[in-house]
Amino acid sequence: MRASARALFGRRARLRWVHLVLGGALAMPYVLVGEVVIGPLVGDPVAFGSFPVQLAAFAVGLPLAALTSLFPLTRPLEAAAVRWLCGVDADRLAYGPARTRGEKGRTAAWYTLHLGVGGIVAGMSLAVPPFAGVLIVLPFFAGLRDSVIGLPEAFGRPWALALAPVAGVAVLVALAGCAAGCGALLARWAPALLGPCPEDRLAAAEARAADLAVRNRLARELHDSVGHALSAVTLQAGAARRLLDTDPEFVREALAAIEDTTRRTVGELDAVLGVLREGDAGSAPGTAPAPTLADDLDGLLRRTRAAGARVTATVTADPGALAPLISREAYRIVQEGLSNALRHGGGRTAVTLRIAATGTHLEITVENPVGDAPASRPGGGHGLRGIADRARLLGGEARAGAAAGTWRLHVRLPWPGAAHRAAGAAEDPLGKGPA
């Protein structure tokens, strides 16, 4: 019983009823035009006094409504009304005006349907409640039976008078049921007539995919830059605290490294936020350029060593010959690999970094012994996923895992053109061996 009452008189049913009444109100100008056309033809210039003529005017006005539905704002306005009053999800409705012939035809069909059904329900909403009210109070006012309202003679009988209130309530319930049913049907047909076409759905899917790609890129950049910086600063601060009284020189170096790391991270954060402001990390004016393997590997190794890691770097490829995109993504991969070594290696761990060019690929390898008590943190584990995503988007591959007490990260990236210099490779040209 409660579910039935909610279906007939609940908030959703009332809003759909309002939507139908609005359709009836929109139909009135077209009906008036139909009255002007039909009235003289039937010899009844005051057409409001004839119900058949009103129906004929209504029939003449609906085709006029279909023609005016070609106005560009019709579909957006109708879609907004359906979204707010009929409870149809926004992603099932179109936002822009009808462009193709099919869209215009569906919009015309919907507008005609809305005004036609709305006009009927609105007319019933005006006529039925007063009639039902008369039936409800008829047994209590004998004068109504002899009034000019024209009730059938049967209502003069005692049994009819006793049932008149029940009939009045039944008529009101029937009106509510008719409005609820018509509203539900319009809500069901709205996505088919006002919904996006396949081209609109494809455009919306592409927009969502582009937005998701930007969000994933921001997440990777923030994780790799800020996450690495916080890990390095944490280890540097911890090491400085432990050696504060015994090794002041190391403490000064650690504090200088913390200052350099935080200053650089602020610049990288500005570059990442430039993606939000301009859509490209390098396009926002006043922001620092994204770090690359060619220009920033030396500083990355220096800051990592200042955090306590003993990094042995072997670079046999020429980072300067890399394309900017490959150089930027390779830097992030190396940064995340070293950051993982700092977090999970345990203490002053030894890290081996190799960057080599083999054929048409750039290979990056980071190895470190697994610590006795690897650090763990809630929500972690996104770094390796980010590395895999970067490698996959560039057409490469990434593998990571532990074997024989050593954690190994190996990444292969394509190097189109392979314009590197393989000869003259030097052992640790950036760091000259372990710190």
Secondary structure, DSSP 8 states (H G I E B T S, - for coil): -HHHHHHHHSHHHHHHHHHHHHHHHHHHHHHHHHHHHHHHHTT-S-GGG-HHHHHHHHHHHHHHHHHHTTSTTHHHHHHHHIIIII---GGGS--S---SHHHHHHHHHHHHHHHHHHHHHHHHHHHHHHHHHHHHHGGG-GGGGGSTT---GGGGSHHHHHHHHHHHHHHHHHHHHHHHHHHHHHHHHHHHHHS--HHHHHHHHHHHHHHHHHHHHHHHHHIIIIIHHHHHHHHHHHHHHHTTTT-HHHHHHHHHHHHHHHHHHHHHHHHHHHHHHHSSTTTSTT------HHHHHHHHHHHHHHTT-EEEEEE-S-GGGS-HHHHHHHHHHHHHHHHHHHHHS-SS-EEEEEEEEETTEEEEEEEEE--SS----TT--HHHHHHHHHHHHTT-EEEEEEETTEEEEEEEEE-TT-----TT-BSSTTT-S--
